[in-house]
Amino acid sequence: MSTATKTSHIGRKISRIRELRGMKQEALAAELGISQQSVSSLEQSEQIDDEKLEKVAKVLGVSKEAIENFSEENLIYNIQNNYEGSNKGASSVSVSNLNCTFNPLDRLVQAYEEKEKLYERLLQAEKEKVAYLEKLLKKL
């Protein structure tokens, strides 16, 4: 099988995009209102009519043209360019967009304070229960 045939096989492109989106055949089938076997057959088809391709594209969250023009090479090229582009202007090789945007110690202190407030509310609720039960016992 030649490379040209592989790149024009629309079913394989649908399959690969579905996999990249983390979707199983069963989920695609449910969204399209067809069986999982029909999705499998669809992904084995070299050509698909435009109407069906539009429906599949909509479920996958891409355009019909994106499916038709999809290639692994373009995907890798785009990922590489986006990764390298995120470091432009950096003096060293570091990924600046992975840094925390908050101080973890501040979050820890905040969580501790929230825990204390919750504890106080629970303690107050227990005191109210005890007072209510004591009041009931006095009536008996």
Z-matrix of the N, CA and C atoms (Angstrom, degrees):
N
C 1 1.455
C 2 1.523 1 109.02
N 3 1.288 2 117.41 1 133.14
C 4 1.458 3 120.64 2 -176.29
C 5 1.518 4 111.57 3 -83.08
N 6 1.330 5 116.17 4 164.57
C 7 1.455 6 121.70 5 178.88
C 8 1.517 7 110.90 6 -64.48
N 9 1.322 8 117.34 7 -35.98
C 10 1.463 9 121.14 8 179.83
C 11 1.521 10 110.71 9 -61.68
N 12 1.344 11 116.79 10 -39.84
C 13 1.455 12 120.09 11 179.01
C 14 1.522 13 110.04 12 -67.08
N 15 1.316 14 117.12 13 -42.08
C 16 1.460 15 120.84 14 -179.45
C 17 1.524 16 111.55 15 -62.72
N 18 1.314 17 118.05 16 -41.49
C 19 1.461 18 120.37 17 -176.78
C 20 1.517 19 112.48 18 -74.26
N 21 1.361 20 118.34 19 -21.40
C 22 1.453 21 119.45 20 -179.00
C 23 1.528 22 112.06 21 -97.06
N 24 1.319 23 117.95 22 0.31
C 25 1.467 24 122.90 23 -179.28
C 26 1.531 25 108.74 24 -74.60
N 27 1.326 26 116.22 25 99.12
C 28 1.463 27 121.71 26 -172.67
C 29 1.530 28 112.13 27 -65.02
N 30 1.328 29 116.96 28 -34.16
C 31 1.466 30 120.48 29 179.39
C 32 1.519 31 112.29 30 -62.83
N 33 1.326 32 116.35 31 -40.77
C 34 1.472 33 120.15 32 178.02
C 35 1.526 34 110.84 33 -65.24
N 36 1.322 35 115.54 34 -36.98
C 37 1.467 36 119.71 35 178.71
C 38 1.525 37 110.49 36 -64.76
N 39 1.329 38 116.57 37 -42.86
C 40 1.470 39 120.77 38 177.46
C 41 1.520 40 109.56 39 -61.34
N 42 1.316 41 116.32 40 -45.32
C 43 1.463 42 121.23 41 179.65
C 44 1.522 43 111.35 42 -58.68
N 45 1.318 44 116.60 43 -46.33
C 46 1.476 45 120.77 44 -177.57
C 47 1.523 46 111.32 45 -66.83
N 48 1.328 47 117.45 46 -41.85
C 49 1.469 48 120.39 47 178.74
C 50 1.525 49 109.80 48 -64.97
N 51 1.328 50 116.40 49 -41.25
C 52 1.472 51 120.95 50 177.90
C 53 1.524 52 109.99 51 -59.44
N 54 1.330 53 116.67 52 -45.71
C 55 1.465 54 120.98 53 179.28
C 56 1.526 55 111.48 54 -63.45
N 57 1.321 56 116.72 55 -42.26
C 58 1.467 57 120.63 56 179.82
C 59 1.526 58 111.34 57 -64.65
N 60 1.318 59 117.14 58 -28.77
C 61 1.465 60 121.33 59 179.11
C 62 1.524 61 110.89 60 -84.85
N 63 1.348 62 116.87 61 -1.55
C 64 1.462 63 120.73 62 178.13
C 65 1.521 64 112.73 63 73.67
N 66 1.315 65 116.94 64 28.23
C 67 1.463 66 121.85 65 -176.68
C 68 1.521 67 109.67 66 -106.61
N 69 1.306 68 116.82 67 136.43
C 70 1.461 69 121.76 68 176.21
C 71 1.525 70 109.13 69 -87.69
N 72 1.333 71 115.09 70 160.88
C 73 1.462 72 119.61 71 178.41
C 74 1.528 73 111.10 72 -57.78
N 75 1.320 74 116.46 73 -37.17
C 76 1.465 75 120.62 74 -178.82
C 77 1.528 76 110.94 75 -62.23
N 78 1.331 77 116.47 76 -40.14
C 79 1.466 78 120.50 77 -179.70
C 80 1.522 79 110.72 78 -68.06
N 81 1.332 80 116.58 79 -42.25
C 82 1.463 81 120.17 80 177.59
C 83 1.522 82 109.77 81 -63.23
N 84 1.330 83 115.94 82 -42.01
C 85 1.465 84 120.55 83 179.60
C 86 1.528 85 110.61 84 -60.97
N 87 1.317 86 117.03 85 -44.83
C 88 1.465 87 120.91 86 -179.63
C 89 1.526 88 110.91 87 -61.51
N 90 1.331 89 116.36 88 -42.44
C 91 1.469 90 120.51 89 -179.88
C 92 1.529 91 111.97 90 -66.34
N 93 1.333 92 115.77 91 -33.38
C 94 1.464 93 120.08 92 -178.95
C 95 1.527 94 112.33 93 -87.43
N 96 1.340 95 116.02 94 -12.27
C 97 1.457 96 119.93 95 -178.52
C 98 1.519 97 113.03 96 74.87
N 99 1.332 98 115.96 97 31.84
C 100 1.466 99 121.19 98 179.21
C 101 1.524 100 108.23 99 -129.38
N 102 1.329 101 117.36 100 175.29
C 103 1.460 102 121.21 101 179.93
C 104 1.526 103 110.96 102 -82.35
N 105 1.330 104 114.98 103 162.54
C 106 1.466 105 120.69 104 176.83
C 107 1.524 106 109.78 105 -62.93
N 108 1.329 107 117.04 106 -35.64
C 109 1.468 108 121.14 107 178.72
C 110 1.524 109 110.24 108 -63.79
N 111 1.335 110 117.01 109 -35.92
C 112 1.467 111 120.42 110 178.29
C 113 1.522 112 110.94 111 -66.75
N 114 1.335 113 116.39 112 -37.50
C 115 1.470 114 119.99 113 176.92
C 116 1.525 115 109.10 114 -65.48
N 117 1.315 116 116.95 115 -42.56
C 118 1.459 117 120.78 116 178.25
C 119 1.524 118 110.37 117 -59.20
N 120 1.313 119 115.91 118 -44.73
C 121 1.468 120 120.96 119 178.37
C 122 1.528 121 110.76 120 -63.45
N 123 1.332 122 115.71 121 -41.14
C 124 1.466 123 121.65 122 178.52
C 125 1.524 124 110.76 123 -59.97
N 126 1.340 125 116.30 124 -42.67
C 127 1.461 126 121.16 125 -178.47
C 128 1.523 127 112.55 126 -72.49
N 129 1.322 128 116.71 127 -14.10
C 130 1.461 129 120.28 128 176.26
C 131 1.525 130 111.73 129 -94.11
N 132 1.336 131 116.11 130 -7.42
C 133 1.467 132 120.94 131 -178.49
C 134 1.518 133 111.33 132 -79.24
N 135 1.316 134 115.08 133 135.32
C 136 1.464 135 119.89 134 178.80
C 137 1.527 136 110.97 135 -75.72
N 138 1.332 137 116.39 136 -35.28
C 139 1.467 138 121.51 137 178.74
C 140 1.530 139 109.23 138 -129.17
N 141 1.332 140 116.48 139 148.83
C 142 1.461 141 122.45 140 178.84
C 143 1.522 142 107.57 141 -137.38
N 144 1.333 143 116.06 142 141.72
C 145 1.460 144 118.10 143 -179.29
C 146 1.529 145 110.51 144 -65.50
N 147 1.329 146 116.08 145 153.38
C 148 1.460 147 122.72 146 -173.34
C 149 1.532 148 113.13 147 -58.65
N 150 1.321 149 117.24 148 -39.83
C 151 1.469 150 120.23 149 -178.15
C 152 1.527 151 111.46 150 -63.21
N 153 1.321 152 115.98 151 -45.00
C 154 1.462 153 120.76 152 178.96
C 155 1.527 154 110.32 153 -66.66
N 156 1.330 155 116.23 154 -39.37
C 157 1.463 156 121.08 155 -179.97
C 158 1.531 157 110.28 156 -63.83
N 159 1.325 158 116.94 157 -38.81
C 160 1.477 159 121.38 158 177.13
C 161 1.526 160 110.53 159 -60.39
N 162 1.330 161 116.95 160 -44.82
C 163 1.471 162 121.63 161 179.99
C 164 1.524 163 110.91 162 -62.38
N 165 1.330 164 115.97 163 -46.06
C 166 1.467 165 120.90 164 179.49
C 167 1.523 166 109.82 165 -61.88
N 168 1.323 167 116.60 166 -44.66
C 169 1.463 168 121.13 167 -179.32
C 170 1.531 169 110.68 168 -60.25
N 171 1.318 170 116.39 169 -42.35
C 172 1.465 171 120.43 170 -179.52
C 173 1.522 172 110.76 171 -61.95
N 174 1.333 173 116.99 172 -44.60
C 175 1.466 174 121.38 173 179.62
C 176 1.524 175 110.75 174 -64.83
N 177 1.331 176 116.99 175 -38.42
C 178 1.465 177 120.70 176 -179.87
C 179 1.531 178 112.60 177 -77.67
N 180 1.331 179 116.64 178 -9.48
C 181 1.465 180 120.26 179 178.24
C 182 1.519 181 113.40 180 76.88
N 183 1.322 182 116.30 181 28.05
C 184 1.464 183 121.04 182 177.66
C 185 1.524 184 108.18 183 -132.26
N 186 1.315 185 116.10 184 171.87
C 187 1.461 186 119.47 185 176.98
C 188 1.527 187 109.87 186 -87.24
N 189 1.318 188 115.49 187 161.86
C 190 1.466 189 121.45 188 176.82
C 191 1.531 190 109.04 189 -58.82
N 192 1.331 191 115.61 190 -40.58
C 193 1.464 192 120.64 191 -179.36
C 194 1.529 193 111.29 192 -65.23
N 195 1.328 194 116.16 193 -34.08
C 196 1.468 195 119.29 194 178.87
C 197 1.523 196 110.33 195 -63.42
N 198 1.325 197 116.16 196 -39.30
C 199 1.465 198 119.10 197 177.20
C 200 1.530 199 109.79 198 -67.25
N 201 1.319 200 116.48 199 -46.43
C 202 1.463 201 120.16 200 -177.88
C 203 1.525 202 112.18 201 -62.18
N 204 1.324 203 117.37 202 -34.88
C 205 1.468 204 121.51 203 -176.27
C 206 1.522 205 113.45 204 -98.16
N 207 1.331 206 117.70 205 3.88
C 208 1.459 207 121.26 206 -176.99
C 209 1.517 208 111.61 207 -64.38
N 210 1.338 209 115.49 208 137.25
C 211 1.465 210 121.10 209 171.36
C 212 1.519 211 108.67 210 -151.27
N 213 1.318 212 115.74 211 146.01
C 214 1.467 213 121.53 212 178.59
C 215 1.525 214 110.47 213 -60.80
N 216 1.334 215 116.39 214 -36.97
C 217 1.457 216 120.54 215 -178.38
C 218 1.531 217 110.81 216 -62.66
N 219 1.337 218 116.41 217 -44.63
C 220 1.465 219 120.11 218 178.53
C 221 1.520 220 111.20 219 -64.40
N 222 1.324 221 116.27 220 -38.61
C 223 1.459 222 120.91 221 179.35
C 224 1.526 223 110.48 222 -61.77
N 225 1.319 224 116.09 223 -49.01
C 226 1.470 225 121.03 224 179.49
C 227 1.528 226 110.43 225 -62.76
N 228 1.322 227 116.70 226 -42.05
C 229 1.459 228 121.53 227 178.73
C 230 1.534 229 110.39 228 -60.52
N 231 1.327 230 117.63 229 -45.83
C 232 1.464 231 121.41 230 -179.60
C 233 1.520 232 111.89 231 -65.39
N 234 1.328 233 116.81 232 -42.72
C 235 1.467 234 119.98 233 178.77
C 236 1.518 235 109.90 234 -62.39
N 237 1.334 236 116.57 235 -45.21
C 238 1.458 237 120.64 236 -179.39
C 239 1.526 238 110.72 237 -62.35
N 240 1.317 239 117.52 238 -45.20
C 241 1.464 240 120.75 239 -179.95
C 242 1.523 241 111.70 240 -65.18
N 243 1.315 242 117.59 241 -39.99
C 244 1.465 243 119.90 242 178.87
C 245 1.518 244 111.10 243 -66.30
N 246 1.337 245 117.18 244 -39.01
C 247 1.453 246 120.46 245 179.03
C 248 1.524 247 110.31 246 -66.89
N 249 1.328 248 115.79 247 -47.98
C 250 1.459 249 119.78 248 -179.32
C 251 1.524 250 110.74 249 -67.42
N 252 1.325 251 116.74 250 -35.09
C 253 1.456 252 121.38 251 179.63
C 254 1.512 253 112.57 252 -67.43
N 255 1.329 254 117.16 253 -25.77
C 256 1.459 255 119.81 254 -179.55
C 257 1.521 256 111.85 255 -72.27
N 258 1.337 257 117.34 256 -15.74
C 259 1.455 258 121.19 257 -178.31
C 260 1.519 259 113.17 258 -104.01
N 261 1.331 260 117.98 259 4.91
C 262 1.461 261 119.21 260 -179.17
C 263 1.518 262 110.33 261 -61.66
N 264 1.289 263 115.09 262 135.29
C 265 1.458 264 120.34 263 179.33
C 266 1.516 265 112.86 264 88.29
N 267 1.310 266 118.21 265 -6.88
C 268 1.460 267 120.70 266 178.97
C 269 1.524 268 108.26 267 -82.73
N 270 1.319 269 116.49 268 139.95
C 271 1.455 270 119.72 269 -177.72
C 272 1.519 271 111.86 270 -76.53
N 273 1.333 272 117.49 271 -24.37
C 274 1.453 273 119.77 272 177.59
C 275 1.521 274 108.19 273 -131.73
N 276 1.301 275 115.09 274 172.08
C 277 1.460 276 118.95 275 -179.68
C 278 1.520 277 108.23 276 -81.19
N 279 1.316 278 115.59 277 94.28
C 280 1.464 279 121.12 278 176.67
C 281 1.510 280 108.00 279 -140.74
N 282 1.271 281 116.14 280 151.63
C 283 1.455 282 120.30 281 -179.82
C 284 1.522 283 107.09 282 -100.33
N 285 1.321 284 115.52 283 98.79
C 286 1.454 285 120.27 284 -173.97
C 287 1.513 286 113.13 285 -71.37
N 288 1.342 287 118.31 286 -24.63
C 289 1.450 288 118.94 287 -176.59
C 290 1.527 289 113.19 288 -81.57
N 291 1.327 290 118.46 289 3.58
C 292 1.460 291 120.98 290 176.56
C 293 1.526 292 112.55 291 -100.13
N 294 1.323 293 117.38 292 1.67
C 295 1.454 294 120.88 293 179.78
C 296 1.522 295 110.23 294 -74.29
N 297 1.331 296 116.72 295 150.00
C 298 1.458 297 121.46 296 177.17
C 299 1.522 298 109.73 297 -65.98
N 300 1.320 299 116.01 298 143.50
C 301 1.461 300 120.56 299 177.20
C 302 1.524 301 110.54 300 -101.81
N 303 1.338 302 116.94 301 8.96
C 304 1.452 303 121.40 302 178.39
C 305 1.525 304 108.21 303 -142.57
N 306 1.316 305 114.89 304 162.11
C 307 1.460 306 119.89 305 178.41
C 308 1.527 307 108.16 306 -87.67
N 309 1.325 308 117.96 307 117.10
C 310 1.466 309 119.94 308 -178.34
C 311 1.527 310 113.07 309 -59.07
N 312 1.337 311 117.69 310 -32.80
C 313 1.464 312 119.69 311 178.54
C 314 1.522 313 111.44 312 -66.54
N 315 1.333 314 116.52 313 -37.52
C 316 1.465 315 119.73 314 176.18
C 317 1.522 316 110.46 315 -61.40
N 318 1.316 317 116.34 316 -41.78
C 319 1.475 318 120.24 317 179.23
C 320 1.528 319 110.72 318 -65.73
N 321 1.318 320 117.02 319 -37.24
C 322 1.454 321 120.78 320 178.57
C 323 1.529 322 110.76 321 -65.37
N 324 1.321 323 116.56 322 -44.84
C 325 1.466 324 121.04 323 177.65
C 326 1.528 325 109.73 324 -62.56
N 327 1.317 326 116.81 325 -42.22
C 328 1.470 327 121.11 326 179.09
C 329 1.532 328 110.35 327 -61.23
N 330 1.320 329 117.23 328 -43.72
C 331 1.466 330 121.09 329 179.07
C 332 1.517 331 110.87 330 -63.63
N 333 1.322 332 116.52 331 -40.13
C 334 1.461 333 120.37 332 178.87
C 335 1.530 334 110.91 333 -64.31
N 336 1.332 335 116.74 334 -42.98
C 337 1.460 336 120.51 335 179.10
C 338 1.530 337 111.34 336 -64.21
N 339 1.320 338 116.56 337 -39.33
C 340 1.466 339 120.36 338 177.32
C 341 1.521 340 110.48 339 -64.70
N 342 1.335 341 116.07 340 -38.26
C 343 1.467 342 120.39 341 177.82
C 344 1.525 343 110.32 342 -63.94
N 345 1.321 344 117.28 343 -41.56
C 346 1.471 345 120.74 344 177.99
C 347 1.524 346 110.96 345 -62.65
N 348 1.328 347 117.59 346 -43.43
C 349 1.462 348 121.05 347 178.97
C 350 1.519 349 110.76 348 -62.18
N 351 1.315 350 116.61 349 -41.81
C 352 1.455 351 120.77 350 178.09
C 353 1.522 352 110.31 351 -63.19
N 354 1.314 353 116.32 352 -43.53
C 355 1.457 354 120.81 353 178.54
C 356 1.528 355 110.51 354 -59.78
N 357 1.326 356 117.04 355 -44.05
C 358 1.460 357 120.80 356 178.79
C 359 1.527 358 111.32 357 -61.66
N 360 1.325 359 117.14 358 -41.63
C 361 1.467 360 120.40 359 178.64
C 362 1.529 361 110.94 360 -64.87
N 363 1.333 362 116.70 361 -41.47
C 364 1.465 363 120.30 362 177.85
C 365 1.516 364 111.39 363 -64.89
N 366 1.318 365 116.55 364 -41.10
C 367 1.462 366 121.23 365 178.43
C 368 1.524 367 110.67 366 -62.62
N 369 1.320 368 116.91 367 -43.29
C 370 1.463 369 121.50 368 178.56
C 371 1.527 370 110.42 369 -63.04
N 372 1.327 371 117.18 370 -41.66
C 373 1.463 372 120.88 371 178.93
C 374 1.517 373 110.50 372 -63.18
N 375 1.317 374 117.19 373 -40.14
C 376 1.470 375 120.34 374 178.23
C 377 1.534 376 110.72 375 -66.39
N 378 1.313 377 117.63 376 -40.01
C 379 1.480 378 120.69 377 177.59
C 380 1.524 379 110.05 378 -62.03
N 381 1.323 380 117.02 379 -40.85
C 382 1.460 381 120.59 380 178.76
C 383 1.521 382 110.95 381 -65.93
N 384 1.335 383 117.69 382 -37.28
C 385 1.466 384 120.77 383 176.84
C 386 1.523 385 110.79 384 -63.53
N 387 1.328 386 116.00 385 -45.65
C 388 1.467 387 120.58 386 -179.77
C 389 1.519 388 109.72 387 -60.96
N 390 1.320 389 117.87 388 -45.97
C 391 1.461 390 121.32 389 179.87
C 392 1.526 391 110.59 390 -61.44
N 393 1.317 392 117.06 391 -40.89
C 394 1.461 393 121.38 392 179.47
C 395 1.525 394 110.63 393 -64.98
N 396 1.342 395 117.09 394 -44.15
C 397 1.463 396 121.05 395 179.10
C 398 1.527 397 111.84 396 -65.22
N 399 1.332 398 116.78 397 -39.57
C 400 1.466 399 119.92 398 177.37
C 401 1.524 400 110.69 399 -63.15
N 402 1.317 401 115.35 400 -39.17
C 403 1.470 402 120.08 401 177.99
C 404 1.524 403 110.83 402 -64.21
N 405 1.317 404 116.79 403 -40.00
C 406 1.463 405 120.55 404 177.16
C 407 1.518 406 112.09 405 -65.34
N 408 1.329 407 116.14 406 -40.65
C 409 1.480 408 120.27 407 -179.90
C 410 1.521 409 111.57 408 -64.86
N 411 1.330 410 117.48 409 -36.32
C 412 1.453 411 120.63 410 179.48
C 413 1.522 412 110.71 411 -67.03
N 414 1.310 413 117.44 412 -32.38
C 415 1.460 414 121.34 413 179.42
C 416 1.518 415 111.04 414 -71.44
N 417 1.328 416 116.78 415 -28.54
C 418 1.453 417 120.19 416 -178.84
C 419 1.492 418 108.17 417 -78.40
